Amino acid sequence: MHILDAQTTNFEKYHDTSVARGVDKTFIRLTEEIGEIAKALRNGDRDNLAEEIADGMAWLLTLASLNDVDAQAAYIKKYGTSECFRCHQVRCICPEERNV
């Protein structure tokens, strides 16, 4: 499944509740999922980590949909080339502080 397919499927499935929830509450849900990802990472729980990453992606795609952003196109525009968007090398040589 491509990112756009996932975004479209997710938004079609949850459209009414997503629109009713709105951008602000959806963003809060996304940040909660990021916290759950952090917890799974700290606990070394790989099964839960995969589930939480999937949840985080779903909330991020919902946020994109609510704001009329094609997440796949945005990703390709910024990261879709074979080189780093900052240093323009195939293997990034940006200083570590730029990669954080």
C-alpha positions in Angstrom: 0.0 0.0 0.0 1.3 3.5 -0.9 1.2 6.4 1.6 -1.6 8.1 -0.4 -3.7 4.8 -0.4 -3.3 4.6 3.4 -4.2 8.2 3.8 -7.3 7.9 1.6 -8.4 4.6 3.2 -7.9 6.0 6.7 -9.8 9.2 6.0 -12.7 7.5 4.2 -13.1 5.0 7.1 -13.0 7.6 9.8 -14.1 10.7 8.0 -17.1 11.7 10.1 -15.4 11.2 13.4 -12.1 12.9 12.2 -13.9 16.0 10.9 -16.0 16.2 14.2 -12.8 15.8 16.3 -11.0 18.5 14.3 -7.4 19.5 13.9 -6.5 20.4 17.4 -7.8 17.2 19.1 -6.3 15.1 16.3 -2.9 16.8 16.9 -3.3 16.0 20.6 -4.0 12.3 19.8 -0.9 12.3 17.5 1.3 13.6 20.4 -0.2 11.0 22.7 0.8 8.3 20.2 4.4 9.7 20.0 4.5 9.3 23.8 3.4 5.7 23.4 6.1 5.1 20.8 8.7 6.5 23.3 7.4 4.2 26.0 7.7 1.1 23.8 11.2 2.2 22.8 12.3 2.6 26.4 10.7 -0.8 27.3 12.3 -2.6 24.4 8.8 -3.9 23.5 9.2 -4.5 19.7 5.7 -5.9 19.2 4.1 -2.9 20.9 6.5 -0.5 19.1 5.2 -1.7 15.7 1.6 -1.2 16.9 2.3 2.3 18.2 4.2 3.3 15.1 1.1 2.2 13.0 -1.1 4.2 15.3 1.2 7.3 15.0 1.1 7.0 11.2 -2.7 6.8 11.2 -3.0 9.9 13.3 -0.4 11.8 11.2 -2.2 10.8 8.0 -5.5 12.0 9.5 -3.9 15.3 10.4 -2.7 15.6 6.8 -6.1 14.8 5.5 -7.8 17.3 7.7 -5.4 20.0 6.4 -5.7 18.9 2.7 -2.1 17.8 2.6 -1.2 14.9 0.3 1.3 13.2 2.7 2.8 11.1 -0.1 3.4 14.1 -2.4 4.9 16.1 0.5 7.2 13.3 1.5 8.4 12.8 -2.1 8.9 16.5 -2.6 11.2 16.7 0.4 12.8 13.2 0.6 12.0 11.6 -2.7 15.4 12.1 -4.4 18.4 9.8 -3.9 20.3 12.6 -2.1 20.0 14.4 1.1 17.8 17.5 0.8 20.4 19.6 2.8 23.9 18.5 1.7 22.8 17.0 -1.6 25.0 13.9 -1.1 23.7 10.4 -1.8 24.9 9.5 1.7 24.2 12.4 4.1 27.3 14.1 5.4 25.4 16.8 7.4 26.8 17.5 10.8 25.0 15.5 13.5 23.4 18.6 15.0 21.6 19.2 11.7 20.2 15.7 11.8 18.5 16.0 15.1 
